[in-house]
Amino acid sequence: MLGDYRNSSLALAEDLINTFDLYLEQPEHLREPADLRHFVETREIQFGDFTQSDLDQVRGLRSYLRAVWEAETTDEALRMLNVLFANISIYVQLEVDAGGKPRFLFQVPPDESIAQRLSVEAATGIVTAIQQVGVERLRSCAAEPCRKVFIDGSRNHSRRFCSDRCSNRYNTAAFRERQRRSDGG
């Protein structure tokens, strides 16, 4: 499957999309530029100062990445990613990874915005996931109001929830609804 994708560009895409979580009392994790700084620093991305404009651009990117993640077909996801890549100044280099295999290294010029940098990283991660497991494995949590995204790594492609918390909450609500219906009817 994807191996240890938690340390990759895919994890960055997933984490960025999940910075807005309707399940929480305060759903917005990126409320101010300092929050954006914390987000990128914890992912070891070096960047200069952030402005409100940078934050607004990253929030817009987050919304776009969610739409890509929730695309129903590979063609739809790739069209959206192509639009994203068309609007990014990038250059590509080849390097040898720790295992001795060649790999692509995508970089943005140093004068580009943090949104551009995150666009390259996140889009590359999503493309990798689509290549390795398919668009149907990119999921959003089925427990309302949670909207967290995740990779369905289950053997039978049936994972519906981002966590046990959401699975339990959903199943409890469904049980209570069945009980309510049987008590009333």
N, CA, C and O atoms as a DFTB+ gen file, in Angstrom:
740 C
 N C O
     1  1       0.859      -1.181       0.000
     2  2       0.000       0.000       0.000
     3  2       0.895       1.232       0.000
     4  3       1.862       1.281      -0.761
     5  1       0.610       2.200       0.808
     6  2       1.378       3.432       0.814
     7  2       2.549       3.410       1.776
     8  3       3.302       4.381       1.854
     9  1       2.712       2.329       2.503
    10  2       3.804       2.274       3.458
    11  2       3.586       3.302       4.555
    12  3       2.457       3.535       4.987
    13  1       4.654       3.902       4.992
    14  2       4.569       4.885       6.067
    15  2       4.284       6.263       5.485
    16  3       5.150       7.138       5.475
    17  1       3.046       6.447       4.997
    18  2       2.708       7.705       4.353
    19  2       2.596       8.856       5.339
    20  3       2.502      10.008       4.917
    21  1       2.604       8.585       6.620
    22  2       2.481       9.653       7.611
    23  2       3.637      10.642       7.514
    24  3       3.508      11.774       7.981
    25  1       4.754      10.251       6.927
    26  2       5.913      11.135       6.839
    27  2       6.065      11.731       5.446
    28  3       7.159      12.163       5.083
    29  1       5.020      11.765       4.678
    30  2       5.140      12.172       3.286
    31  2       4.313      13.410       2.965
    32  3       3.667      13.997       3.833
    33  1       4.352      13.779       1.719
    34  2       3.528      14.881       1.221
    35  2       2.053      14.570       1.348
    36  3       1.237      15.481       1.495
    37  1       1.702      13.311       1.293
    38  2       0.303      12.928       1.468
    39  2      -0.179      13.279       2.874
    40  3      -1.291      13.780       3.041
    41  1       0.643      13.021       3.873
    42  2       0.270      13.376       5.246
    43  2       0.091      14.885       5.368
    44  3      -0.794      15.350       6.086
    45  1       0.923      15.646       4.671
    46  2       0.772      17.105       4.691
    47  2      -0.575      17.501       4.105
    48  3      -1.268      18.347       4.671
    49  1      -0.953      16.907       2.986
    50  2      -2.245      17.222       2.366
    51  2      -3.381      16.881       3.308
    52  3      -4.290      17.686       3.512
    53  1      -3.330      15.695       3.879
    54  2      -4.369      15.249       4.800
    55  2      -4.449      16.185       6.014
    56  3      -5.535      16.604       6.412
    57  1      -3.304      16.501       6.587
    58  2      -3.275      17.378       7.762
    59  2      -3.786      18.778       7.440
    60  3      -4.509      19.375       8.237
    61  1      -3.412      19.302       6.275
    62  2      -3.873      20.643       5.900
    63  2      -5.388      20.663       5.723
    64  3      -6.057      21.565       6.229
    65  1      -5.924      19.697       5.025
    66  2      -7.377      19.633       4.839
    67  2      -8.068      19.526       6.198
    68  3      -9.125      20.121       6.409
    69  1      -7.478      18.779       7.105
    70  2      -8.093      18.556       8.413
    71  2      -7.883      19.707       9.398
    72  3      -8.230      19.580      10.572
    73  1      -7.325      20.816       8.943
    74  2      -7.199      21.974       9.831
    75  2      -8.526      22.693      10.015
    76  3      -8.598      23.685      10.741
    77  1      -9.564      22.210       9.373
    78  2     -10.921      22.707       9.614
    79  2     -11.754      21.506      10.009
    80  3     -11.968      20.603       9.201
    81  1     -12.230      21.489      11.255
    82  2     -12.903      20.314      11.803
    83  2     -14.205      20.728      12.474
    84  3     -14.197      21.236      13.595
    85  1     -15.321      20.512      11.788
    86  2     -16.632      20.915      12.306
    87  2     -17.020      20.200      13.595
    88  3     -17.934      20.643      14.291
    89  1     -16.354      19.120      13.921
    90  2     -16.660      18.389      15.137
    91  2     -16.263      19.195      16.382
    92  3     -16.852      19.034      17.451
    93  1     -15.279      20.044      16.230
    94  2     -14.774      20.816      17.365
    95  2     -15.586      22.087      17.590
    96  3     -16.193      22.623      16.663
    97  1     -15.588      22.558      18.831
    98  2     -16.293      23.799      19.163
    99  2     -15.740      24.957      18.333
   100  3     -16.509      25.782      17.838
   101  1     -14.422      25.027      18.177
   102  2     -13.773      26.027      17.319
   103  2     -13.193      25.254      16.133
   104  3     -12.077      24.743      16.219
   105  1     -13.948      25.160      15.012
   106  2     -13.518      24.294      13.904
   107  2     -12.257      24.759      13.172
   108  3     -11.537      23.936      12.607
   109  1     -11.987      26.043      13.174
   110  2     -10.848      26.583      12.421
   111  2      -9.563      26.458      13.231
   112  3      -9.436      27.068      14.293
   113  1      -8.616      25.675      12.739
   114  2      -7.311      25.540      13.389
   115  2      -6.350      26.636      12.944
   116  3      -5.410      26.970      13.664
   117  1      -6.582      27.193      11.765
   118  2      -5.708      28.240      11.226
   119  2      -6.407      29.594      11.381
   120  3      -6.866      30.189      10.406
   121  1      -6.476      30.063      12.626
   122  2      -7.201      31.300      12.918
   123  2      -6.380      32.546      12.650
   124  3      -6.935      33.593      12.317
   125  1      -5.082      32.450      12.789
   126  2      -4.217      33.624      12.609
   127  2      -2.878      33.172      12.032
   128  3      -2.569      31.980      12.046
   129  1      -2.082      34.112      11.525
   130  2      -0.798      33.735      10.917
   131  2       0.095      32.889      11.825
   132  3       0.839      32.042      11.331
   133  1       0.037      33.101      13.133
   134  2       0.857      32.294      14.053
   135  2       0.460      30.818      13.986
   136  3       1.314      29.944      14.138
   137  1      -0.811      30.532      13.762
   138  2      -1.261      29.140      13.630
   139  2      -0.681      28.513      12.365
   140  3      -0.290      27.346      12.363
   141  1      -0.631      29.292      11.299
   142  2      -0.026      28.813      10.059
   143  2       1.459      28.545      10.285
   144  3       1.987      27.533       9.824
   145  1       2.126      29.441      10.987
   146  2       3.544      29.245      11.290
   147  2       3.743      27.934      12.054
   148  3       4.642      27.157      11.731
   149  1       2.915      27.692      13.054
   150  2       3.016      26.457      13.827
   151  2       2.789      25.236      12.922
   152  3       3.504      24.239      13.023
   153  1       1.800      25.326      12.049
   154  2       1.501      24.218      11.140
   155  2       2.718      23.873      10.284
   156  3       3.090      22.704      10.188
   157  1       3.340      24.868       9.664
   158  2       4.465      24.571       8.774
   159  2       5.724      24.185       9.549
   160  3       6.484      23.328       9.099
   161  1       5.951      24.805      10.704
   162  2       7.144      24.464      11.481
   163  2       7.093      23.037      12.008
   164  3       8.120      22.360      12.055
   165  1       5.905      22.565      12.408
   166  2       5.815      21.188      12.901
   167  2       6.020      20.179      11.779
   168  3       6.224      18.993      12.041
   169  1       5.967      20.630      10.555
   170  2       6.227      19.764       9.403
   171  2       7.596      20.050       8.792
   172  3       7.902      19.633       7.675
   173  1       8.409      20.775       9.560
   174  2       9.792      21.086       9.195
   175  2       9.908      21.807       7.852
   176  3      10.838      21.567       7.083
   177  1       8.957      22.685       7.589
   178  2       9.010      23.523       6.395
   179  2       9.525      24.889       6.840
   180  3       8.948      25.536       7.714
   181  1      10.605      25.303       6.230
   182  2      11.202      26.593       6.568
   183  2      10.606      27.672       5.674
   184  3      10.551      27.526       4.453
   185  1      10.166      28.750       6.296
   186  2       9.592      29.844       5.529
   187  2       9.716      31.127       6.329
   188  3       9.926      31.089       7.541
   189  1       9.589      32.257       5.660
   190  2       9.696      33.560       6.312
   191  2       8.466      33.911       7.119
   192  3       7.762      33.032       7.617
   193  1       8.214      35.189       7.243
   194  2       7.059      35.664       8.002
   195  2       5.768      35.434       7.235
   196  3       5.761      35.361       6.007
   197  1       4.677      35.320       7.980
   198  2       3.367      35.106       7.385
   199  2       2.474      36.315       7.612
   200  3       2.547      36.980       8.645
   201  1       1.639      36.580       6.632
   202  2       0.680      37.681       6.726
   203  2      -0.737      37.105       6.702
   204  3      -0.939      35.909       6.491
   205  1      -1.693      37.978       6.921
   206  2      -3.091      37.554       6.820
   207  2      -3.398      37.086       5.402
   208  3      -4.188      36.160       5.212
   209  1      -2.785      37.713       4.417
   210  2      -2.974      37.304       3.024
   211  2      -2.475      35.872       2.803
   212  3      -3.130      35.082       2.123
   213  1      -1.315      35.541       3.380
   214  2      -0.800      34.168       3.289
   215  2      -1.796      33.190       3.892
   216  3      -2.076      32.139       3.316
   217  1      -2.323      33.542       5.046
   218  2      -3.284      32.682       5.729
   219  2      -4.533      32.489       4.878
   220  3      -5.033      31.371       4.756
   221  1      -5.039      33.569       4.289
   222  2      -6.223      33.480       3.429
   223  2      -5.964      32.592       2.215
   224  3      -6.828      31.811       1.818
   225  1      -4.775      32.712       1.628
   226  2      -4.428      31.875       0.471
   227  2      -4.356      30.397       0.863
   228  3      -4.813      29.534       0.114
   229  1      -3.793      30.108       2.020
   230  2      -3.679      28.717       2.468
   231  2      -5.063      28.157       2.777
   232  3      -5.331      26.992       2.485
   233  1      -5.934      28.950       3.353
   234  2      -7.303      28.481       3.594
   235  2      -8.014      28.184       2.270
   236  3      -8.752      27.204       2.165
   237  1      -7.793      29.029       1.269
   238  2      -8.363      28.765      -0.057
   239  2      -7.803      27.486      -0.653
   240  3      -8.537      26.696      -1.246
   241  1      -6.505      27.283      -0.496
   242  2      -5.872      26.046      -0.956
   243  2      -6.491      24.849      -0.247
   244  3      -6.773      23.830      -0.877
   245  1      -6.698      24.965       1.037
   246  2      -7.293      23.873       1.813
   247  2      -8.655      23.476       1.236
   248  3      -8.948      22.290       1.085
   249  1      -9.475      24.460       0.920
   250  2     -10.796      24.178       0.345
   251  2     -10.662      23.477      -1.001
   252  3     -11.404      22.541      -1.298
   253  1      -9.716      23.931      -1.809
   254  2      -9.505      23.321      -3.116
   255  2      -9.024      21.875      -2.968
   256  3      -9.491      20.984      -3.678
   257  1      -8.091      21.648      -2.044
   258  2      -7.585      20.291      -1.830
   259  2      -8.686      19.367      -1.336
   260  3      -8.713      18.190      -1.694
   261  1      -9.593      19.886      -0.520
   262  2     -10.726      19.063      -0.067
   263  2     -11.569      18.640      -1.269
   264  3     -11.995      17.488      -1.357
   265  1     -11.807      19.559      -2.183
   266  2     -12.589      19.226      -3.379
   267  2     -11.871      18.153      -4.204
   268  3     -12.512      17.246      -4.734
   269  1     -10.559      18.255      -4.312
   270  2      -9.790      17.230      -5.030
   271  2      -9.934      15.898      -4.303
   272  3     -10.191      14.868      -4.928
   273  1      -9.770      15.920      -2.994
   274  2      -9.843      14.694      -2.184
   275  2     -11.199      14.020      -2.344
   276  3     -11.283      12.792      -2.374
   277  1     -12.257      14.812      -2.447
   278  2     -13.610      14.281      -2.525
   279  2     -14.075      14.019      -3.957
   280  3     -15.236      13.674      -4.178
   281  1     -13.176      14.181      -4.928
   282  2     -13.531      13.903      -6.321
   283  2     -14.002      12.462      -6.452
   284  3     -13.474      11.557      -5.806
   285  1     -14.998      12.269      -7.295
   286  2     -15.581      10.928      -7.431
   287  2     -14.829      10.037      -8.406
   288  3     -14.909       8.811      -8.319
   289  1     -14.100      10.644      -9.333
   290  2     -13.361       9.845     -10.309
   291  2     -11.910      10.301     -10.376
   292  3     -11.571      11.417      -9.983
   293  1     -11.076       9.425     -10.875
   294  2      -9.674       9.774     -11.060
   295  2      -9.540      10.927     -12.048
   296  3      -8.752      11.847     -11.830
   297  1     -10.315      10.879     -13.142
   298  2     -10.249      11.955     -14.133
   299  2     -10.581      13.305     -13.518
   300  3      -9.906      14.297     -13.793
   301  1     -11.614      13.349     -12.692
   302  2     -12.010      14.602     -12.044
   303  2     -10.886      15.103     -11.123
   304  3     -10.542      16.284     -11.154
   305  1     -10.322      14.221     -10.315
   306  2      -9.236      14.607      -9.407
   307  2      -8.024      15.100     -10.191
   308  3      -7.413      16.104      -9.825
   309  1      -7.674      14.401     -11.266
   310  2      -6.503      14.799     -12.044
   311  2      -6.718      16.122     -12.764
   312  3      -5.790      16.922     -12.878
   313  1      -7.934      16.361     -13.251
   314  2      -8.220      17.670     -13.869
   315  2      -8.000      18.784     -12.864
   316  3      -7.393      19.807     -13.181
   317  1      -8.491      18.585     -11.663
   318  2      -8.338      19.601     -10.623
   319  2      -6.873      19.777     -10.229
   320  3      -6.417      20.901     -10.023
   321  1      -6.144      18.686     -10.126
   322  2      -4.718      18.789      -9.799
   323  2      -3.939      19.459     -10.921
   324  3      -3.007      20.217     -10.653
   325  1      -4.301      19.195     -12.170
   326  2      -3.636      19.865     -13.288
   327  2      -3.842      21.372     -13.234
   328  3      -2.924      22.138     -13.529
   329  1      -5.045      21.800     -12.858
   330  2      -5.305      23.235     -12.699
   331  2      -4.402      23.799     -11.603
   332  3      -3.825      24.875     -11.754
   333  1      -4.290      23.071     -10.517
   334  2      -3.440      23.519      -9.415
   335  2      -1.982      23.621      -9.857
   336  3      -1.327      24.631      -9.599
   337  1      -1.470      22.586     -10.518
   338  2      -0.084      22.608     -10.985
   339  2       0.152      23.697     -12.035
   340  3       1.241      24.267     -12.102
   341  1      -0.857      23.986     -12.848
   342  2      -0.699      25.017     -13.884
   343  2      -0.505      26.403     -13.277
   344  3       0.052      27.292     -13.920
   345  1      -0.961      26.586     -12.048
   346  2      -0.858      27.888     -11.394
   347  2       0.302      27.981     -10.411
   348  3       0.371      28.914      -9.611
   349  1       1.203      27.023     -10.471
   350  2       2.340      26.994      -9.552
   351  2       3.630      27.078     -10.355
   352  3       3.790      26.386     -11.361
   353  1       4.529      27.912      -9.916
   354  2       5.862      27.946     -10.503
   355  2       6.688      26.868      -9.808
   356  3       6.995      26.973      -8.621
   357  1       7.040      25.837     -10.560
   358  2       7.835      24.760      -9.967
   359  2       8.961      24.365     -10.909
   360  3       8.898      24.592     -12.117
   361  1       9.970      23.781     -10.334
   362  2      10.975      23.127     -11.149
   363  2      11.201      21.735     -10.579
   364  3      11.018      21.490      -9.386
   365  1      11.593      20.857     -11.440
   366  2      11.726      19.448     -11.084
   367  2      13.188      19.049     -11.175
   368  3      13.885      19.382     -12.134
   369  1      13.633      18.329     -10.160
   370  2      14.970      17.759     -10.163
   371  2      14.842      16.280      -9.856
   372  3      13.874      15.846      -9.232
   373  1      15.802      15.527     -10.288
   374  2      15.875      14.117      -9.939
   375  2      16.975      13.940      -8.911
   376  3      18.039      14.552      -9.006
   377  1      16.703      13.091      -7.925
   378  2      17.710      12.772      -6.920
   379  2      17.600      11.295      -6.586
   380  3      16.647      10.628      -6.988
   381  1      18.562      10.796      -5.862
   382  2      18.553       9.405      -5.434
   383  2      18.092       9.374      -3.981
   384  3      18.612      10.110      -3.143
   385  1      17.117       8.520      -3.689
   386  2      16.611       8.431      -2.315
   387  2      17.525       7.543      -1.470
   388  3      18.530       7.030      -1.962
   389  1      17.170       7.367      -0.200
   390  2      18.002       6.594       0.732
   391  2      18.178       5.145       0.275
   392  3      19.182       4.515       0.608
   393  1      17.220       4.610      -0.482
   394  2      17.312       3.243      -0.983
   395  2      18.062       3.117      -2.295
   396  3      18.171       2.023      -2.847
   397  1      18.579       4.232      -2.799
   398  2      19.333       4.209      -4.041
   399  2      18.490       4.308      -5.297
   400  3      19.000       4.129      -6.403
   401  1      17.186       4.594      -5.136
   402  2      16.301       4.700      -6.291
   403  2      16.104       6.159      -6.670
   404  3      16.024       7.030      -5.804
   405  1      16.025       6.421      -7.985
   406  2      15.780       7.806      -8.389
   407  2      14.353       8.237      -8.045
   408  3      13.417       7.439      -8.083
   409  1      14.216       9.513      -7.711
   410  2      12.886      10.061      -7.442
   411  2      12.851      11.514      -7.899
   412  3      13.881      12.178      -8.021
   413  1      11.627      11.986      -8.147
   414  2      11.426      13.377      -8.520
   415  2      11.424      14.235      -7.270
   416  3      10.899      13.842      -6.229
   417  1      12.011      15.394      -7.387
   418  2      11.974      16.385      -6.318
   419  2      11.374      17.649      -6.922
   420  3      11.958      18.264      -7.814
   421  1      10.203      18.025      -6.426
   422  2       9.517      19.212      -6.904
   423  2       9.823      20.358      -5.959
   424  3       9.693      20.221      -4.742
   425  1      10.228      21.486      -6.517
   426  2      10.531      22.645      -5.683
   427  2       9.917      23.894      -6.281
   428  3       9.704      23.997      -7.489
   429  1       9.639      24.833      -5.401
   430  2       9.158      26.143      -5.839
   431  2      10.290      27.132      -5.655
   432  3      11.113      26.974      -4.754
   433  1      10.340      28.153      -6.503
   434  2      11.365      29.182      -6.317
   435  2      11.224      29.819      -4.929
   436  3      10.118      29.891      -4.394
   437  1      12.325      30.278      -4.350
   438  2      12.294      30.804      -2.987
   439  2      11.390      32.031      -2.799
   440  3      10.987      32.324      -1.674
   441  1      11.074      32.733      -3.853
   442  2      10.243      33.939      -3.710
   443  2       8.742      33.654      -3.809
   444  3       7.938      34.584      -3.758
   445  1       8.356      32.391      -3.948
   446  2       6.934      32.043      -4.021
   447  2       6.312      32.044      -2.629
   448  3       7.018      31.997      -1.622
   449  1       5.000      32.097      -2.586
   450  2       4.262      32.159      -1.316
   451  2       4.224      30.791      -0.635
   452  3       4.516      29.764      -1.248
   453  1       3.861      30.806       0.634
   454  2       3.708      29.553       1.365
   455  2       2.573      28.723       0.766
   456  3       2.639      27.493       0.766
   457  1       1.549      29.375       0.262
   458  2       0.454      28.640      -0.376
   459  2       0.966      27.880      -1.600
   460  3       0.545      26.749      -1.843
   461  1       1.862      28.484      -2.365
   462  2       2.443      27.807      -3.521
   463  2       3.271      26.605      -3.079
   464  3       3.192      25.529      -3.671
   465  1       4.062      26.803      -2.035
   466  2       4.898      25.720      -1.513
   467  2       4.027      24.556      -1.029
   468  3       4.297      23.397      -1.345
   469  1       2.985      24.873      -0.262
   470  2       2.097      23.829       0.238
   471  2       1.322      23.172      -0.897
   472  3       1.021      21.980      -0.833
   473  1       0.998      23.937      -1.935
   474  2       0.301      23.386      -3.098
   475  2       1.111      22.265      -3.738
   476  3       0.582      21.195      -4.037
   477  1       2.393      22.521      -3.942
   478  2       3.264      21.522      -4.567
   479  2       3.338      20.273      -3.697
   480  3       3.155      19.157      -4.185
   481  1       3.605      20.466      -2.410
   482  2       3.734      19.321      -1.499
   483  2       2.446      18.508      -1.439
   484  3       2.466      17.288      -1.602
   485  1       1.328      19.189      -1.203
   486  2       0.052      18.491      -1.022
   487  2      -0.409      17.814      -2.311
   488  3      -0.850      16.665      -2.285
   489  1      -0.310      18.514      -3.424
   490  2      -0.738      17.936      -4.702
   491  2       0.106      16.718      -5.060
   492  3      -0.413      15.727      -5.575
   493  1       1.397      16.791      -4.789
   494  2       2.276      15.651      -5.043
   495  2       1.859      14.454      -4.193
   496  3       1.857      13.319      -4.671
   497  1       1.509      14.706      -2.945
   498  2       1.052      13.634      -2.071
   499  2      -0.235      13.002      -2.547
   500  3      -0.379      11.780      -2.521
   501  1      -1.171      13.825      -2.980
   502  2      -2.449      13.297      -3.463
   503  2      -2.253      12.488      -4.743
   504  3      -2.867      11.435      -4.914
   505  1      -1.408      12.973      -5.633
   506  2      -1.117      12.221      -6.866
   507  2      -0.523      10.859      -6.518
   508  3      -0.897       9.845      -7.107
   509  1       0.391      10.840      -5.573
   510  2       1.002       9.572      -5.148
   511  2      -0.056       8.614      -4.631
   512  3      -0.043       7.431      -4.970
   513  1      -0.975       9.117      -3.811
   514  2      -2.043       8.265      -3.278
   515  2      -2.929       7.729      -4.394
   516  3      -3.292       6.552      -4.395
   517  1      -3.276       8.588      -5.340
   518  2      -4.122       8.149      -6.451
   519  2      -3.403       7.081      -7.269
   520  3      -4.022       6.102      -7.687
   521  1      -2.100       7.261      -7.502
   522  2      -1.324       6.269      -8.241
   523  2      -1.278       4.932      -7.514
   524  3      -1.420       3.878      -8.134
   525  1      -1.082       4.973      -6.210
   526  2      -0.822       3.743      -5.468
   527  2      -2.077       3.025      -4.986
   528  3      -2.104       1.795      -4.941
   529  1      -3.123       3.781      -4.622
   530  2      -4.308       3.105      -4.073
   531  2      -5.609       3.483      -4.764
   532  3      -6.631       2.835      -4.539
   533  1      -5.597       4.505      -5.590
   534  2      -6.804       4.907      -6.308
   535  2      -7.599       5.964      -5.576
   536  3      -7.536       6.074      -4.352
   537  1      -8.347       6.737      -6.336
   538  2      -9.128       7.836      -5.791
   539  2     -10.216       7.347      -4.838
   540  3     -10.623       8.076      -3.934
   541  1     -10.685       6.122      -5.035
   542  2     -11.750       5.599      -4.171
   543  2     -11.285       5.363      -2.739
   544  3     -12.120       5.194      -1.850
   545  1      -9.987       5.348      -2.493
   546  2      -9.462       5.175      -1.129
   547  2      -9.293       6.513      -0.398
   548  3      -9.026       6.531       0.804
   549  1      -9.445       7.616      -1.106
   550  2      -9.405       8.927      -0.460
   551  2     -10.799       9.170       0.098
   552  3     -11.749       9.333      -0.667
   553  1     -10.933       9.196       1.393
   554  2     -12.254       9.250       2.019
   555  2     -12.405      10.444       2.941
   556  3     -11.431      11.018       3.427
   557  1     -13.674      10.799       3.165
   558  2     -14.066      11.765       4.186
   559  2     -14.899      11.018       5.205
   560  3     -15.641      10.099       4.858
   561  1     -14.779      11.406       6.452
   562  2     -15.483      10.734       7.533
   563  2     -16.989      10.787       7.304
   564  3     -17.532      11.819       6.907
   565  1     -17.657       9.665       7.558
   566  2     -19.103       9.552       7.356
   567  2     -19.908       9.994       8.577
   568  3     -21.138      10.012       8.526
   569  1     -19.239      10.348       9.664
   570  2     -19.936      10.748      10.890
   571  2     -20.109      12.264      10.911
   572  3     -19.152      13.005      11.136
   573  1     -21.327      12.711      10.678
   574  2     -21.600      14.148      10.730
   575  2     -21.458      14.644      12.160
   576  3     -21.854      13.917      13.072
   577  1     -20.936      15.794      12.412
   578  2     -20.515      16.804      11.459
   579  2     -19.051      16.681      11.052
   580  3     -18.543      17.544      10.336
   581  1     -18.362      15.631      11.490
   582  2     -16.946      15.480      11.171
   583  2     -16.747      15.463       9.658
   584  3     -17.525      14.858       8.921
   585  1     -15.698      16.135       9.214
   586  2     -15.371      16.154       7.791
   587  2     -13.916      15.782       7.559
   588  3     -13.377      16.031       6.481
   589  1     -13.273      15.184       8.564
   590  2     -11.862      14.843       8.409
   591  2     -11.678      13.875       7.244
   592  3     -12.546      13.051       6.955
   593  1     -10.540      13.994       6.591
   594  2     -10.207      13.111       5.484
   595  2      -9.186      12.085       5.954
   596  3      -8.462      12.308       6.925
   597  1      -9.139      10.962       5.254
   598  2      -8.221       9.885       5.599
   599  2      -8.070       8.971       4.387
   600  3      -8.822       9.063       3.417
   601  1      -7.087       8.095       4.468
   602  2      -6.888       7.055       3.457
   603  2      -7.514       5.776       3.994
   604  3      -7.213       5.353       5.110
   605  1      -8.375       5.168       3.208
   606  2      -8.980       3.895       3.592
   607  2      -7.963       2.794       3.328
   608  3      -7.738       2.399       2.184
   609  1      -7.362       2.314       4.385
   610  2      -6.365       1.256       4.267
   611  2      -6.927      -0.115       4.582
   612  3      -6.174      -1.080       4.712
   613  1      -8.245      -0.214       4.705
   614  2      -8.846      -1.509       5.039
   615  2      -8.726      -2.474       3.863
   616  3      -8.686      -2.065       2.703
   617  1      -8.671      -3.730       4.181
   618  2      -8.499      -4.761       3.166
   619  2      -9.669      -4.794       2.184
   620  3      -9.478      -5.010       0.987
   621  1     -10.882      -4.579       2.699
   622  2     -12.064      -4.688       1.838
   623  2     -12.622      -3.327       1.405
   624  3     -13.765      -3.238       0.957
   625  1     -11.832      -2.290       1.537
   626  2     -12.215      -0.942       1.078
   627  2     -13.475      -0.432       1.774
   628  3     -14.288       0.240       1.139
   629  1     -13.660      -0.728       3.051
   630  2     -14.928      -0.406       3.700
   631  2     -14.831       0.601       4.844
   632  3     -15.840       0.885       5.491
   633  1     -13.660       1.142       5.107
   634  2     -13.531       2.096       6.213
   635  2     -14.348       3.338       5.908
   636  3     -14.254       3.893       4.813
   637  1     -15.153       3.781       6.875
   638  2     -16.045       4.930       6.675
   639  2     -15.752       6.083       7.618
   640  3     -16.248       7.189       7.403
   641  1     -14.960       5.853       8.657
   642  2     -14.771       6.857       9.692
   643  2     -13.291       7.168       9.880
   644  3     -12.428       6.315       9.671
   645  1     -13.018       8.402      10.277
   646  2     -11.635       8.829      10.459
   647  2     -11.010       8.251      11.717
   648  3      -9.788       8.132      11.814
   649  1     -11.859       7.888      12.690
   650  2     -11.342       7.426      13.981
   651  2     -12.377       6.550      14.679
   652  3     -13.536       6.479      14.270
   653  1     -11.932       5.892      15.732
   654  2     -12.863       5.122      16.559
   655  2     -13.878       6.048      17.218
   656  3     -15.038       5.677      17.393
   657  1     -13.445       7.247      17.582
   658  2     -14.352       8.227      18.192
   659  2     -15.557       8.465      17.294
   660  3     -16.697       8.413      17.755
   661  1     -15.313       8.721      16.032
   662  2     -16.409       8.993      15.103
   663  2     -17.229       7.743      14.814
   664  3     -18.452       7.823      14.692
   665  1     -16.588       6.609      14.706
   666  2     -17.311       5.358      14.483
   667  2     -18.255       5.081      15.641
   668  3     -19.420       4.746      15.430
   669  1     -17.756       5.219      16.862
   670  2     -18.587       4.981      18.044
   671  2     -19.737       5.982      18.124
   672  3     -20.868       5.603      18.429
   673  1     -19.459       7.241      17.856
   674  2     -20.488       8.279      17.905
   675  2     -21.581       7.997      16.870
   676  3     -22.768       8.117      17.170
   677  1     -21.183       7.625      15.664
   678  2     -22.131       7.319      14.597
   679  2     -22.988       6.099      14.956
   680  3     -24.211       6.128      14.815
   681  1     -22.342       5.044      15.416
   682  2     -23.068       3.814      15.750
   683  2     -24.005       4.019      16.938
   684  3     -25.098       3.453      16.963
   685  1     -23.598       4.811      17.912
   686  2     -24.470       5.118      19.047
   687  2     -25.697       5.893      18.583
   688  3     -26.818       5.589      18.992
   689  1     -25.488       6.891      17.729
   690  2     -26.613       7.679      17.212
   691  2     -27.560       6.800      16.392
   692  3     -28.779       6.944      16.491
   693  1     -27.013       5.899      15.593
   694  2     -27.856       5.000      14.788
   695  2     -28.653       4.056      15.691
   696  3     -29.828       3.791      15.437
   697  1     -28.015       3.554      16.737
   698  2     -28.711       2.678      17.687
   699  2     -29.859       3.426      18.367
   700  3     -30.970       2.909      18.479
   701  1     -29.575       4.644      18.817
   702  2     -30.616       5.436      19.482
   703  2     -31.773       5.740      18.537
   704  3     -32.932       5.753      18.951
   705  1     -31.461       5.981      17.282
   706  2     -32.520       6.243      16.295
   707  2     -33.378       5.002      16.086
   708  3     -34.602       5.102      16.003
   709  1     -32.749       3.836      16.002
   710  2     -33.521       2.589      15.861
   711  2     -34.387       2.349      17.091
   712  3     -35.534       1.919      16.976
   713  1     -33.830       2.629      18.269
   714  2     -34.595       2.467      19.513
   715  2     -35.792       3.422      19.533
   716  3     -36.896       3.033      19.913
   717  1     -35.568       4.654      19.129
   718  2     -36.631       5.659      19.104
   719  2     -37.755       5.209      18.171
   720  3     -38.933       5.330      18.506
   721  1     -37.388       4.695      17.008
   722  2     -38.389       4.233      16.033
   723  2     -39.167       3.037      16.560
   724  3     -40.386       2.971      16.402
   725  1     -38.474       2.091      17.185
   726  2     -39.172       0.903      17.682
   727  2     -40.051       1.240      18.884
   728  3     -41.097       0.616      19.066
   729  1     -39.655       2.206      19.703
   730  2     -40.469       2.625      20.834
   731  2     -41.713       3.382      20.387
   732  3     -42.753       3.329      21.043
   733  1     -41.599       4.077      19.279
   734  2     -42.719       4.885      18.776
   735  2     -43.645       4.115      17.861
   736  3     -44.742       4.596      17.576
   737  1     -43.272       2.989      17.405
   738  2     -44.075       2.325      16.412
   739  2     -44.417       0.958      16.756
   740  3     -45.101       0.281      15.989
